[in-house]
Amino acid sequence: MTFLRWRTRAALRKNKSLRASIPYAQAQSFGLLFTVEDTQKHQEVKNLLRLLHQDGKRAEVLEFLPRKKENPEFMFDFFSPQDVSVWGDITSDKAIDFANKPFDYIFYLDEAPNPHLLYLLARSKAHCRVGRHMPACEPYFEMMIEHAGTIRGLLDNMLKYTRQLK
């Protein structure tokens, strides 16, 4: 994990991607990034995906599958700790491709920091990265949502505030 944290800090410094929020009506592509926890969270992510599709948005999902967790449906692309080398390199092509896509928005759907996903956020080419307010994670986001409730409430608020961008 030490090497992963080092690589993450280096990626934050080196990434010169243009960051700006664009109006929701103009946004076309969304990335959804989260850690597998339980079937409830999985269902909420599917619901968010459905809402984005109803709004005419393209969305891609990448999940991190921790050890000893089960993937409810294998519906989304994923990577796991086995895809991270001892030196902190992520070897998953799907994860690297996800980080390199210039999404209009990436929604980080976890309520706590995950070092593997923070590394992808640090490398991300997305224009606007949105996540739950976590003071230690401010460098990873352009927009943070203050929220202390359920995962559904967090996802609803992310979509609500993003839709309000004009």
Sequence and secondary structure as in RCSB ss.txt:
>XXXX:A:sequence
MTFLRWRTRAALRKNKSLRASIPYAQAQSFGLLFTVEDTQKHQEVKNLLRLLHQDGKRAEVLEFLPRKKENPEFM
FDFFSPQDVSVWGDITSDKAIDFANKPFDYIFYLDEAPNPHLLYLLARSKAHCRVGRHMPACEPYFEMMIEHAGT
IRGLLDNMLKYTRQLK
>XXXX:A:secstr
 HHHHHHHHHHHHH         TTT  EEEEEEE   HHHHHHHHHHHHHHHHTT EEEEEEE  TT   SS  
SEEE GGGB TTS B  HHHHHHHHS  SEEEE  SS  HHHHHHHHH   SEEEEE  GGGGGG SEEE   S 
HHHHHHHHHHHHHT  
